Amino acid sequence: MAYMNQEKKKELAPLIKSICKKHEIKATIGVRNYSTLVLNIKSGSIDFDADRVNEYWYHEHFAKNEKALAFLSEVIPAMNVGNFDKSDIMTDYFHVGWYIDVKLGRYDKPYVLTES
């Protein structure tokens, strides 16, 4: 059963924040429903040209956007440090350490593209 809490988030936060700083991204890290680690990207110098990030297919979706791909290729593995996936889709059995979610802006505050 997926489980994420504030203690695990605090362990992962320094690495995630350093990656965000390196790529000039302002973001917050949160926990949703004790199962999901959430990265809320508020602003940055990367033009994602999307309103959402699919954490499983980001390589394909951002293949032509080198800056976005470089950032996501660092931050998504950092969000999964210590995670595991023992799921078996053939038997409809899903067992992961925790889920991750990368959001670009919020419904009331969209992502802000800044000049670097």
Biopython code that builds the backbone (N, CA, C, O; Angstrom):
import numpy as np
from Bio.PDB.StructureBuilder import StructureBuilder

atoms = [
    (1, "MET", "N", (0.837, -1.172, 0.000)),
    (1, "MET", "CA", (0.000, 0.000, 0.000)),
    (1, "MET", "C", (0.891, 1.247, 0.000)),
    (1, "MET", "O", (1.822, 1.358, 0.798)),
    (2, "ALA", "N", (0.596, 2.163, -0.890)),
    (2, "ALA", "CA", (1.379, 3.392, -1.014)),
    (2, "ALA", "C", (1.266, 4.224, 0.248)),
    (2, "ALA", "O", (0.177, 4.413, 0.791)),
    (3, "TYR", "N", (2.423, 4.727, 0.715)),
    (3, "TYR", "CA", (2.417, 5.530, 1.930)),
    (3, "TYR", "C", (3.508, 6.587, 1.866)),
    (3, "TYR", "O", (4.682, 6.278, 1.662)),
    (4, "MET", "N", (3.108, 7.825, 2.042)),
    (4, "MET", "CA", (4.040, 8.952, 2.096)),
    (4, "MET", "C", (3.628, 9.820, 3.276)),
    (4, "MET", "O", (2.445, 10.100, 3.471)),
    (5, "ASN", "N", (4.617, 10.242, 4.063)),
    (5, "ASN", "CA", (4.316, 11.113, 5.187)),
    (5, "ASN", "C", (5.293, 12.292, 5.195)),
    (5, "ASN", "O", (6.164, 12.396, 4.331)),
    (6, "GLN", "N", (5.136, 13.167, 6.174)),
    (6, "GLN", "CA", (5.962, 14.368, 6.260)),
    (6, "GLN", "C", (7.435, 14.037, 6.517)),
    (6, "GLN", "O", (8.319, 14.749, 6.039)),
    (7, "GLU", "N", (7.705, 12.974, 7.259)),
    (7, "GLU", "CA", (9.094, 12.602, 7.550)),
    (7, "GLU", "C", (9.820, 12.166, 6.280)),
    (7, "GLU", "O", (10.957, 12.570, 6.040)),
    (8, "LYS", "N", (9.161, 11.341, 5.469)),
    (8, "LYS", "CA", (9.773, 10.912, 4.204)),
    (8, "LYS", "C", (9.962, 12.106, 3.276)),
    (8, "LYS", "O", (10.980, 12.217, 2.593)),
    (9, "LYS", "N", (8.972, 12.999, 3.255)),
    (9, "LYS", "CA", (9.075, 14.195, 2.425)),
    (9, "LYS", "C", (10.285, 15.028, 2.848)),
    (9, "LYS", "O", (11.025, 15.516, 1.993)),
    (10, "LYS", "N", (10.493, 15.197, 4.155)),
    (10, "LYS", "CA", (11.621, 15.983, 4.648)),
    (10, "LYS", "C", (12.956, 15.355, 4.276)),
    (10, "LYS", "O", (13.941, 16.068, 4.084)),
    (11, "GLU", "N", (13.003, 14.026, 4.172)),
    (11, "GLU", "CA", (14.229, 13.349, 3.759)),
    (11, "GLU", "C", (14.545, 13.622, 2.288)),
    (11, "GLU", "O", (15.706, 13.801, 1.922)),
    (12, "LEU", "N", (13.508, 13.653, 1.449)),
    (12, "LEU", "CA", (13.690, 13.846, 0.015)),
    (12, "LEU", "C", (13.802, 15.313, -0.387)),
    (12, "LEU", "O", (14.345, 15.620, -1.448)),
    (13, "ALA", "N", (13.301, 16.217, 0.436)),
    (13, "ALA", "CA", (13.204, 17.632, 0.075)),
    (13, "ALA", "C", (14.536, 18.290, -0.274)),
    (13, "ALA", "O", (14.579, 19.013, -1.270)),
    (14, "PRO", "N", (15.630, 18.094, 0.473)),
    (14, "PRO", "CA", (16.873, 18.800, 0.116)),
    (14, "PRO", "C", (17.368, 18.501, -1.301)),
    (14, "PRO", "O", (17.809, 19.411, -2.004)),
    (15, "LEU", "N", (17.300, 17.267, -1.715)),
    (15, "LEU", "CA", (17.732, 16.908, -3.070)),
    (15, "LEU", "C", (16.808, 17.520, -4.118)),
    (15, "LEU", "O", (17.278, 18.055, -5.122)),
    (16, "ILE", "N", (15.508, 17.445, -3.895)),
    (16, "ILE", "CA", (14.541, 18.003, -4.849)),
    (16, "ILE", "C", (14.702, 19.510, -4.947)),
    (16, "ILE", "O", (14.678, 20.067, -6.045)),
    (17, "LYS", "N", (14.866, 20.175, -3.807)),
    (17, "LYS", "CA", (15.035, 21.631, -3.810)),
    (17, "LYS", "C", (16.326, 22.053, -4.491)),
    (17, "LYS", "O", (16.359, 23.086, -5.160)),
    (18, "SER", "N", (17.391, 21.272, -4.333)),
    (18, "SER", "CA", (18.650, 21.624, -4.996)),
    (18, "SER", "C", (18.532, 21.504, -6.512)),
    (18, "SER", "O", (19.111, 22.305, -7.247)),
    (19, "ILE", "N", (17.792, 20.519, -6.976)),
    (19, "ILE", "CA", (17.571, 20.363, -8.421)),
    (19, "ILE", "C", (16.740, 21.523, -8.952)),
    (19, "ILE", "O", (17.032, 22.054, -10.023)),
    (20, "CYS", "N", (15.711, 21.918, -8.215)),
    (20, "CYS", "CA", (14.883, 23.052, -8.621)),
    (20, "CYS", "C", (15.717, 24.329, -8.681)),
    (20, "CYS", "O", (15.583, 25.113, -9.620)),
    (21, "LYS", "N", (16.565, 24.539, -7.697)),
    (21, "LYS", "CA", (17.413, 25.735, -7.676)),
    (21, "LYS", "C", (18.378, 25.736, -8.855)),
    (21, "LYS", "O", (18.602, 26.771, -9.483)),
    (22, "LYS", "N", (18.944, 24.581, -9.150)),
    (22, "LYS", "CA", (19.888, 24.452, -10.268)),
    (22, "LYS", "C", (19.240, 24.850, -11.592)),
    (22, "LYS", "O", (19.883, 25.463, -12.444)),
    (23, "HIS", "N", (17.958, 24.498, -11.761)),
    (23, "HIS", "CA", (17.244, 24.774, -13.010)),
    (23, "HIS", "C", (16.396, 26.042, -12.935)),
    (23, "HIS", "O", (15.576, 26.292, -13.819)),
    (24, "GLU", "N", (16.589, 26.848, -11.880)),
    (24, "GLU", "CA", (15.874, 28.117, -11.692)),
    (24, "GLU", "C", (14.357, 27.924, -11.672)),
    (24, "GLU", "O", (13.616, 28.640, -12.345)),
    (25, "ILE", "N", (13.917, 26.954, -10.895)),
    (25, "ILE", "CA", (12.492, 26.634, -10.747)),
    (25, "ILE", "C", (12.085, 26.926, -9.309)),
    (25, "ILE", "O", (12.789, 26.557, -8.370)),
    (26, "LYS", "N", (10.948, 27.589, -9.141)),
    (26, "LYS", "CA", (10.377, 27.803, -7.813)),
    (26, "LYS", "C", (9.225, 26.819, -7.656)),
    (26, "LYS", "O", (8.295, 26.795, -8.462)),
    (27, "ALA", "N", (9.304, 26.007, -6.605)),
    (27, "ALA", "CA", (8.304, 24.970, -6.408)),
    (27, "ALA", "C", (8.130, 24.678, -4.928)),
    (27, "ALA", "O", (8.979, 25.024, -4.107)),
    (28, "THR", "N", (7.029, 24.044, -4.605)),
    (28, "THR", "CA", (6.789, 23.567, -3.251)),
    (28, "THR", "C", (6.603, 22.061, -3.303)),
    (28, "THR", "O", (6.223, 21.499, -4.330)),
    (29, "ILE", "N", (6.878, 21.423, -2.180)),
    (29, "ILE", "CA", (6.750, 19.977, -2.074)),
    (29, "ILE", "C", (5.683, 19.690, -1.033)),
    (29, "ILE", "O", (5.672, 20.288, 0.043)),
    (30, "GLY", "N", (4.795, 18.776, -1.360)),
    (30, "GLY", "CA", (3.730, 18.446, -0.425)),
    (30, "GLY", "C", (3.395, 16.965, -0.442)),
    (30, "GLY", "O", (3.917, 16.195, -1.248)),
    (31, "VAL", "N", (2.515, 16.592, 0.467)),
    (31, "VAL", "CA", (2.029, 15.217, 0.564)),
    (31, "VAL", "C", (0.511, 15.250, 0.419)),
    (31, "VAL", "O", (-0.161, 16.040, 1.082)),
    (32, "ARG", "N", (-0.028, 14.397, -0.446)),
    (32, "ARG", "CA", (-1.472, 14.320, -0.644)),
    (32, "ARG", "C", (-1.978, 12.942, -0.227)),
    (32, "ARG", "O", (-1.491, 11.915, -0.699)),
    (33, "ASN", "N", (-2.945, 12.942, 0.650)),
    (33, "ASN", "CA", (-3.655, 11.721, 1.073)),
    (33, "ASN", "C", (-2.731, 10.627, 1.616)),
    (33, "ASN", "O", (-3.050, 9.443, 1.507)),
    (34, "TYR", "N", (-1.617, 11.002, 2.187)),
    (34, "TYR", "CA", (-0.659, 10.037, 2.757)),
    (34, "TYR", "C", (-0.205, 8.982, 1.753)),
    (34, "TYR", "O", (0.253, 7.908, 2.143)),
    (35, "SER", "N", (-0.331, 9.286, 0.456)),
    (35, "SER", "CA", (0.081, 8.307, -0.541)),
    (35, "SER", "C", (0.905, 8.899, -1.674)),
    (35, "SER", "O", (1.553, 8.161, -2.417)),
    (36, "THR", "N", (0.889, 10.232, -1.819)),
    (36, "THR", "CA", (1.488, 10.854, -2.984)),
    (36, "THR", "C", (2.410, 11.999, -2.602)),
    (36, "THR", "O", (2.039, 12.872, -1.818)),
    (37, "LEU", "N", (3.619, 11.988, -3.164)),
    (37, "LEU", "CA", (4.549, 13.096, -3.038)),
    (37, "LEU", "C", (4.292, 14.031, -4.212)),
    (37, "LEU", "O", (4.372, 13.616, -5.368)),
    (38, "VAL", "N", (3.980, 15.301, -3.917)),
    (38, "VAL", "CA", (3.563, 16.252, -4.945)),
    (38, "VAL", "C", (4.591, 17.372, -5.066)),
    (38, "VAL", "O", (4.994, 17.962, -4.064)),
    (39, "LEU", "N", (5.011, 17.661, -6.292)),
    (39, "LEU", "CA", (5.864, 18.803, -6.585)),
    (39, "LEU", "C", (5.012, 19.817, -7.337)),
    (39, "LEU", "O", (4.618, 19.580, -8.479)),
    (40, "ASN", "N", (4.725, 20.955, -6.691)),
    (40, "ASN", "CA", (3.931, 22.023, -7.296)),
    (40, "ASN", "C", (4.887, 23.075, -7.836)),
    (40, "ASN", "O", (5.482, 23.832, -7.069)),
    (41, "ILE", "N", (5.033, 23.123, -9.154)),
    (41, "ILE", "CA", (5.941, 24.068, -9.789)),
    (41, "ILE", "C", (5.191, 25.377, -10.005)),
    (41, "ILE", "O", (4.189, 25.426, -10.719)),
    (42, "LYS", "N", (5.700, 26.448, -9.367)),
    (42, "LYS", "CA", (5.028, 27.748, -9.425)),
    (42, "LYS", "C", (5.527, 28.604, -10.585)),
    (42, "LYS", "O", (4.733, 29.165, -11.340)),
    (43, "SER", "N", (6.849, 28.699, -10.720)),
    (43, "SER", "CA", (7.416, 29.545, -11.758)),
    (43, "SER", "C", (8.818, 29.067, -12.095)),
    (43, "SER", "O", (9.437, 28.305, -11.353)),
    (44, "GLY", "N", (9.302, 29.541, -13.244)),
    (44, "GLY", "CA", (10.642, 29.167, -13.640)),
    (44, "GLY", "C", (10.984, 29.637, -15.039)),
    (44, "GLY", "O", (10.158, 30.218, -15.743)),
    (45, "SER", "N", (12.218, 29.374, -15.421)),
    (45, "SER", "CA", (12.712, 29.815, -16.724)),
    (45, "SER", "C", (12.499, 28.767, -17.822)),
    (45, "SER", "O", (12.921, 28.972, -18.960)),
    (46, "ILE", "N", (11.860, 27.665, -17.495)),
    (46, "ILE", "CA", (11.622, 26.599, -18.472)),
    (46, "ILE", "C", (10.213, 26.730, -19.035)),
    (46, "ILE", "O", (9.239, 26.793, -18.284)),
    (47, "ASP", "N", (10.110, 26.769, -20.353)),
    (47, "ASP", "CA", (8.803, 26.801, -21.008)),
    (47, "ASP", "C", (8.347, 25.358, -21.219)),
    (47, "ASP", "O", (8.763, 24.701, -22.173)),
    (48, "PHE", "N", (7.497, 24.878, -20.329)),
    (48, "PHE", "CA", (7.032, 23.491, -20.416)),
    (48, "PHE", "C", (6.048, 23.302, -21.559)),
    (48, "PHE", "O", (5.910, 22.195, -22.079)),
    (49, "ASP", "N", (5.366, 24.365, -21.954)),
    (49, "ASP", "CA", (4.392, 24.304, -23.047)),
    (49, "ASP", "C", (3.374, 23.184, -22.808)),
    (49, "ASP", "O", (2.997, 22.461, -23.730)),
    (50, "ALA", "N", (2.942, 23.058, -21.560)),
    (50, "ALA", "CA", (1.953, 22.046, -21.184)),
    (50, "ALA", "C", (1.283, 22.516, -19.907)),
    (50, "ALA", "O", (1.766, 23.445, -19.258)),
    (51, "ASP", "N", (0.191, 21.895, -19.544)),
    (51, "ASP", "CA", (-0.457, 22.249, -18.294)),
    (51, "ASP", "C", (-0.323, 21.133, -17.260)),
    (51, "ASP", "O", (-0.769, 21.273, -16.121)),
    (52, "ARG", "N", (0.288, 20.038, -17.661)),
    (52, "ARG", "CA", (0.459, 18.907, -16.760)),
    (52, "ARG", "C", (1.665, 18.089, -17.181)),
    (52, "ARG", "O", (2.051, 18.093, -18.351)),
    (53, "VAL", "N", (2.258, 17.390, -16.230)),
    (53, "VAL", "CA", (3.388, 16.502, -16.514)),
    (53, "VAL", "C", (2.955, 15.076, -16.224)),
    (53, "VAL", "O", (2.504, 14.765, -15.121)),
    (54, "ASN", "N", (3.095, 14.210, -17.223)),
    (54, "ASN", "CA", (2.851, 12.793, -17.008)),
    (54, "ASN", "C", (4.172, 12.188, -16.539)),
    (54, "ASN", "O", (5.135, 12.110, -17.302)),
    (55, "GLU", "N", (4.207, 11.764, -15.284)),
    (55, "GLU", "CA", (5.446, 11.304, -14.670)),
    (55, "GLU", "C", (5.993, 10.026, -15.284)),
    (55, "GLU", "O", (7.160, 9.694, -15.074)),
    (56, "TYR", "N", (5.186, 9.313, -16.027)),
    (56, "TYR", "CA", (5.601, 8.040, -16.610)),
    (56, "TYR", "C", (6.017, 8.174, -18.069)),
    (56, "TYR", "O", (6.765, 7.333, -18.569)),
    (57, "TRP", "N", (5.552, 9.208, -18.766)),
    (57, "TRP", "CA", (5.836, 9.378, -20.186)),
    (57, "TRP", "C", (6.505, 10.712, -20.500)),
    (57, "TRP", "O", (6.428, 11.193, -21.631)),
    (58, "TYR", "N", (7.155, 11.310, -19.514)),
    (58, "TYR", "CA", (7.750, 12.629, -19.742)),
    (58, "TYR", "C", (8.854, 12.590, -20.794)),
    (58, "TYR", "O", (9.079, 13.591, -21.475)),
    (59, "HIS", "N", (9.548, 11.465, -20.946)),
    (59, "HIS", "CA", (10.599, 11.375, -21.974)),
    (59, "HIS", "C", (10.026, 11.595, -23.367)),
    (59, "HIS", "O", (10.636, 12.272, -24.195)),
    (60, "GLU", "N", (8.856, 11.022, -23.624)),
    (60, "GLU", "CA", (8.231, 11.164, -24.933)),
    (60, "GLU", "C", (7.573, 12.534, -25.098)),
    (60, "GLU", "O", (7.670, 13.138, -26.166)),
    (61, "HIS", "N", (6.911, 13.026, -24.063)),
    (61, "HIS", "CA", (6.172, 14.281, -24.169)),
    (61, "HIS", "C", (7.088, 15.494, -24.291)),
    (61, "HIS", "O", (6.730, 16.478, -24.940)),
    (62, "PHE", "N", (8.259, 15.434, -23.676)),
    (62, "PHE", "CA", (9.174, 16.567, -23.698)),
    (62, "PHE", "C", (10.445, 16.263, -24.486)),
    (62, "PHE", "O", (11.493, 16.851, -24.219)),
    (63, "ALA", "N", (10.363, 15.364, -25.441)),
    (63, "ALA", "CA", (11.543, 14.962, -26.215)),
    (63, "ALA", "C", (12.151, 16.132, -26.986)),
    (63, "ALA", "O", (13.367, 16.174, -27.178)),
    (64, "LYS", "N", (11.330, 17.076, -27.428)),
    (64, "LYS", "CA", (11.829, 18.205, -28.212)),
    (64, "LYS", "C", (12.145, 19.423, -27.352)),
    (64, "LYS", "O", (12.626, 20.433, -27.868)),
    (65, "ASN", "N", (11.885, 19.344, -26.068)),
    (65, "ASN", "CA", (12.128, 20.453, -25.158)),
    (65, "ASN", "C", (13.274, 20.061, -24.229)),
    (65, "ASN", "O", (13.055, 19.452, -23.182)),
    (66, "GLU", "N", (14.492, 20.415, -24.622)),
    (66, "GLU", "CA", (15.687, 19.956, -23.908)),
    (66, "GLU", "C", (15.746, 20.428, -22.461)),
    (66, "GLU", "O", (16.124, 19.657, -21.579)),
    (67, "LYS", "N", (15.379, 21.685, -22.200)),
    (67, "LYS", "CA", (15.453, 22.206, -20.837)),
    (67, "LYS", "C", (14.454, 21.503, -19.925)),
    (67, "LYS", "O", (14.787, 21.137, -18.798)),
    (68, "ALA", "N", (13.235, 21.317, -20.410)),
    (68, "ALA", "CA", (12.214, 20.641, -19.601)),
    (68, "ALA", "C", (12.601, 19.190, -19.371)),
    (68, "ALA", "O", (12.457, 18.676, -18.261)),
    (69, "LEU", "N", (13.087, 18.531, -20.402)),
    (69, "LEU", "CA", (13.493, 17.131, -20.279)),
    (69, "LEU", "C", (14.659, 16.978, -19.301)),
    (69, "LEU", "O", (14.678, 16.036, -18.508)),
    (70, "ALA", "N", (15.627, 17.888, -19.349)),
    (70, "ALA", "CA", (16.765, 17.823, -18.432)),
    (70, "ALA", "C", (16.303, 17.975, -16.986)),
    (70, "ALA", "O", (16.763, 17.244, -16.109)),
    (71, "PHE", "N", (15.394, 18.921, -16.731)),
    (71, "PHE", "CA", (14.887, 19.132, -15.373)),
    (71, "PHE", "C", (14.095, 17.920, -14.889)),
    (71, "PHE", "O", (14.340, 17.408, -13.797)),
    (72, "LEU", "N", (13.153, 17.467, -15.698)),
    (72, "LEU", "CA", (12.309, 16.341, -15.291)),
    (72, "LEU", "C", (13.104, 15.050, -15.150)),
    (72, "LEU", "O", (12.777, 14.212, -14.311)),
    (73, "SER", "N", (14.141, 14.881, -15.960)),
    (73, "SER", "CA", (14.980, 13.685, -15.874)),
    (73, "SER", "C", (15.793, 13.655, -14.588)),
    (73, "SER", "O", (16.269, 12.596, -14.182)),
    (74, "GLU", "N", (15.955, 14.797, -13.949)),
    (74, "GLU", "CA", (16.639, 14.834, -12.656)),
    (74, "GLU", "C", (15.662, 14.777, -11.496)),
    (74, "GLU", "O", (15.877, 14.042, -10.533)),
    (75, "VAL", "N", (14.580, 15.559, -11.584)),
    (75, "VAL", "CA", (13.699, 15.706, -10.426)),
    (75, "VAL", "C", (12.800, 14.490, -10.209)),
    (75, "VAL", "O", (12.529, 14.140, -9.060)),
    (76, "ILE", "N", (12.338, 13.848, -11.249)),
    (76, "ILE", "CA", (11.451, 12.686, -11.066)),
    (76, "ILE", "C", (12.200, 11.518, -10.426)),
    (76, "ILE", "O", (11.660, 10.914, -9.499)),
    (77, "PRO", "N", (13.411, 11.164, -10.863)),
    (77, "PRO", "CA", (14.153, 10.134, -10.128)),
    (77, "PRO", "C", (14.459, 10.539, -8.688)),
    (77, "PRO", "O", (14.477, 9.686, -7.800)),
    (78, "ALA", "N", (14.701, 11.834, -8.445)),
    (78, "ALA", "CA", (14.947, 12.290, -7.074)),
    (78, "ALA", "C", (13.708, 12.108, -6.201)),
    (78, "ALA", "O", (13.824, 11.810, -5.012)),
    (79, "MET", "N", (12.534, 12.284, -6.781)),
    (79, "MET", "CA", (11.294, 12.087, -6.030)),
    (79, "MET", "C", (11.055, 10.604, -5.729)),
    (79, "MET", "O", (10.283, 10.270, -4.830)),
    (80, "ASN", "N", (11.702, 9.733, -6.463)),
    (80, "ASN", "CA", (11.523, 8.289, -6.290)),
    (80, "ASN", "C", (12.661, 7.607, -5.534)),
    (80, "ASN", "O", (12.709, 6.378, -5.486)),
    (81, "VAL", "N", (13.576, 8.375, -4.942)),
    (81, "VAL", "CA", (14.673, 7.767, -4.192)),
    (81, "VAL", "C", (14.088, 6.977, -3.024)),
    (81, "VAL", "O", (13.373, 7.531, -2.188)),
    (82, "GLY", "N", (14.391, 5.695, -2.971)),
    (82, "GLY", "CA", (13.868, 4.832, -1.910)),
    (82, "GLY", "C", (12.514, 4.225, -2.209)),
    (82, "GLY", "O", (11.986, 3.460, -1.402)),
    (83, "ASN", "N", (11.950, 4.550, -3.346)),
    (83, "ASN", "CA", (10.635, 4.023, -3.723)),
    (83, "ASN", "C", (10.782, 2.634, -4.338)),
    (83, "ASN", "O", (11.874, 2.247, -4.754)),
    (84, "PHE", "N", (9.687, 1.893, -4.394)),
    (84, "PHE", "CA", (9.696, 0.576, -5.031)),
    (84, "PHE", "C", (8.376, 0.352, -5.750)),
    (84, "PHE", "O", (7.385, 1.026, -5.473)),
    (85, "ASP", "N", (8.372, -0.595, -6.671)),
    (85, "ASP", "CA", (7.163, -0.939, -7.410)),
    (85, "ASP", "C", (7.122, -2.453, -7.571)),
    (85, "ASP", "O", (7.854, -3.027, -8.377)),
    (86, "LYS", "N", (6.256, -3.087, -6.793)),
    (86, "LYS", "CA", (6.080, -4.536, -6.858)),
    (86, "LYS", "C", (4.703, -4.873, -7.426)),
    (86, "LYS", "O", (4.086, -5.868, -7.046)),
    (87, "SER", "N", (4.240, -4.038, -8.333)),
    (87, "SER", "CA", (2.918, -4.219, -8.913)),
    (87, "SER", "C", (2.918, -5.350, -9.933)),
    (87, "SER", "O", (3.935, -5.636, -10.565)),
    (88, "ASP", "N", (1.776, -5.979, -10.080)),
    (88, "ASP", "CA", (1.576, -7.016, -11.091)),
    (88, "ASP", "C", (0.262, -6.714, -11.792)),
    (88, "ASP", "O", (-0.813, -7.034, -11.283)),
    (89, "ILE", "N", (0.356, -6.093, -12.969)),
    (89, "ILE", "CA", (-0.868, -5.679, -13.645)),
    (89, "ILE", "C", (-1.680, -6.860, -14.166)),
    (89, "ILE", "O", (-2.882, -6.732, -14.399)),
    (90, "MET", "N", (-1.040, -7.995, -14.347)),
    (90, "MET", "CA", (-1.777, -9.177, -14.831)),
    (90, "MET", "C", (-2.801, -9.657, -13.802)),
    (90, "MET", "O", (-3.855, -10.179, -14.164)),
    (91, "THR", "N", (-2.489, -9.479, -12.535)),
    (91, "THR", "CA", (-3.430, -9.901, -11.492)),
    (91, "THR", "C", (-4.121, -8.709, -10.838)),
    (91, "THR", "O", (-4.795, -8.862, -9.819)),
    (92, "ASP", "N", (-3.953, -7.511, -11.426)),
    (92, "ASP", "CA", (-4.571, -6.289, -10.903)),
    (92, "ASP", "C", (-4.137, -6.036, -9.461)),
    (92, "ASP", "O", (-4.949, -5.683, -8.605)),
    (93, "TYR", "N", (-2.831, -6.226, -9.208)),
    (93, "TYR", "CA", (-2.260, -6.017, -7.880)),
    (93, "TYR", "C", (-1.262, -4.872, -7.979)),
    (93, "TYR", "O", (-0.281, -4.958, -8.718)),
    (94, "PHE", "N", (-1.513, -3.807, -7.237)),
    (94, "PHE", "CA", (-0.651, -2.635, -7.287)),
    (94, "PHE", "C", (-0.054, -2.390, -5.908)),
    (94, "PHE", "O", (-0.771, -2.168, -4.933)),
    (95, "HIS", "N", (1.271, -2.434, -5.848)),
    (95, "HIS", "CA", (1.971, -2.270, -4.586)),
    (95, "HIS", "C", (3.207, -1.419, -4.833)),
    (95, "HIS", "O", (4.201, -1.891, -5.386)),
    (96, "VAL", "N", (3.133, -0.157, -4.415)),
    (96, "VAL", "CA", (4.241, 0.775, -4.590)),
    (96, "VAL", "C", (4.550, 1.431, -3.251)),
    (96, "VAL", "O", (3.723, 1.431, -2.338)),
    (97, "GLY", "N", (5.745, 1.986, -3.148)),
    (97, "GLY", "CA", (6.120, 2.704, -1.935)),
    (97, "GLY", "C", (5.284, 3.963, -1.777)),
    (97, "GLY", "O", (4.692, 4.195, -0.722)),
    (98, "TRP", "N", (5.235, 4.784, -2.839)),
    (98, "TRP", "CA", (4.385, 5.964, -2.891)),
    (98, "TRP", "C", (4.254, 6.395, -4.339)),
    (98, "TRP", "O", (5.035, 5.987, -5.199)),
    (99, "TYR", "N", (3.264, 7.218, -4.593)),
    (99, "TYR", "CA", (3.043, 7.781, -5.918)),
    (99, "TYR", "C", (3.692, 9.158, -5.961)),
    (99, "TYR", "O", (3.969, 9.756, -4.921)),
    (100, "ILE", "N", (3.932, 9.657, -7.172)),
    (100, "ILE", "CA", (4.440, 11.015, -7.325)),
    (100, "ILE", "C", (3.537, 11.772, -8.282)),
    (100, "ILE", "O", (2.871, 11.181, -9.132)),
    (101, "ASP", "N", (3.527, 13.092, -8.131)),
    (101, "ASP", "CA", (2.726, 13.954, -8.990)),
    (101, "ASP", "C", (3.498, 15.251, -9.198)),
    (101, "ASP", "O", (3.937, 15.874, -8.232)),
    (102, "VAL", "N", (3.665, 15.658, -10.443)),
    (102, "VAL", "CA", (4.323, 16.915, -10.778)),
    (102, "VAL", "C", (3.286, 17.813, -11.415)),
    (102, "VAL", "O", (2.757, 17.503, -12.483)),
    (103, "LYS", "N", (2.994, 18.930, -10.757)),
    (103, "LYS", "CA", (1.966, 19.851, -11.239)),
    (103, "LYS", "C", (2.603, 21.162, -11.678)),
    (103, "LYS", "O", (3.518, 21.668, -11.028)),
    (104, "LEU", "N", (2.114, 21.702, -12.776)),
    (104, "LEU", "CA", (2.574, 22.997, -13.288)),
    (104, "LEU", "C", (1.525, 24.039, -12.942)),
    (104, "LEU", "O", (0.497, 24.138, -13.611)),
    (105, "GLY", "N", (1.783, 24.811, -11.905)),
    (105, "GLY", "CA", (0.823, 25.798, -11.446)),
    (105, "GLY", "C", (-0.333, 25.142, -10.704)),
    (105, "GLY", "O", (-0.337, 23.938, -10.447)),
    (106, "ARG", "N", (-1.309, 25.972, -10.370)),
    (106, "ARG", "CA", (-2.516, 25.497, -9.689)),
    (106, "ARG", "C", (-3.721, 26.022, -10.444)),
    (106, "ARG", "O", (-3.586, 26.840, -11.354)),
    (107, "TYR", "N", (-4.876, 25.559, -10.073)),
    (107, "TYR", "CA", (-6.074, 25.996, -10.776)),
    (107, "TYR", "C", (-6.297, 27.503, -10.637)),
    (107, "TYR", "O", (-6.836, 28.131, -11.549)),
    (108, "ASP", "N", (-5.890, 28.091, -9.507)),
    (108, "ASP", "CA", (-6.089, 29.516, -9.286)),
    (108, "ASP", "C", (-4.837, 30.354, -9.533)),
    (108, "ASP", "O", (-4.915, 31.582, -9.565)),
    (109, "LYS", "N", (-3.680, 29.707, -9.708)),
    (109, "LYS", "CA", (-2.426, 30.402, -9.980)),
    (109, "LYS", "C", (-1.649, 29.618, -11.035)),
    (109, "LYS", "O", (-0.979, 28.639, -10.707)),
    (110, "PRO", "N", (-1.731, 30.035, -12.288)),
    (110, "PRO", "CA", (-1.034, 29.283, -13.344)),
    (110, "PRO", "C", (0.483, 29.409, -13.240)),
    (110, "PRO", "O", (1.008, 30.304, -12.577)),
    (111, "TYR", "N", (1.160, 28.506, -13.900)),
    (111, "TYR", "CA", (2.633, 28.530, -13.963)),
    (111, "TYR", "C", (3.077, 29.823, -14.603)),
    (111, "TYR", "O", (2.513, 30.251, -15.610)),
    (112, "VAL", "N", (4.092, 30.449, -14.021)),
    (112, "VAL", "CA", (4.611, 31.727, -14.523)),
    (112, "VAL", "C", (5.976, 31.484, -15.148)),
    (112, "VAL", "O", (6.899, 31.022, -14.475)),
    (113, "LEU", "N", (6.105, 31.793, -16.430)),
    (113, "LEU", "CA", (7.371, 31.674, -17.133)),
    (113, "LEU", "C", (8.162, 32.955, -16.902)),
    (113, "LEU", "O", (7.698, 34.046, -17.232)),
    (114, "THR", "N", (9.358, 32.819, -16.333)),
    (114, "THR", "CA", (10.208, 33.975, -16.040)),
    (114, "THR", "C", (11.369, 34.007, -17.019)),
    (114, "THR", "O", (11.732, 32.990, -17.608)),
    (115, "GLU", "N", (11.929, 35.160, -17.178)),
    (115, "GLU", "CA", (13.113, 35.320, -18.030)),
    (115, "GLU", "C", (14.340, 34.992, -17.221)),
    (115, "GLU", "O", (14.439, 35.368, -16.053)),
    (116, "SER", "N", (15.287, 34.289, -17.836)),
    (116, "SER", "CA", (16.529, 33.966, -17.120)),
    (116, "SER", "C", (17.690, 34.738, -17.667)),
    (116, "SER", "O", (18.812, 34.591, -17.183)),
]
sb = StructureBuilder()
sb.init_structure("model")
sb.init_model(0)
sb.init_chain("A")
sb.init_seg("    ")
for serial, (resi, resn, name, xyz) in enumerate(atoms, 1):
    if name == "N":
        sb.init_residue(resn, " ", resi, " ")
    sb.init_atom(name, np.array(xyz, "f"), 0.0, 1.0, " ", f" {name:<3s}", serial, name[0])
structure = sb.get_structure()
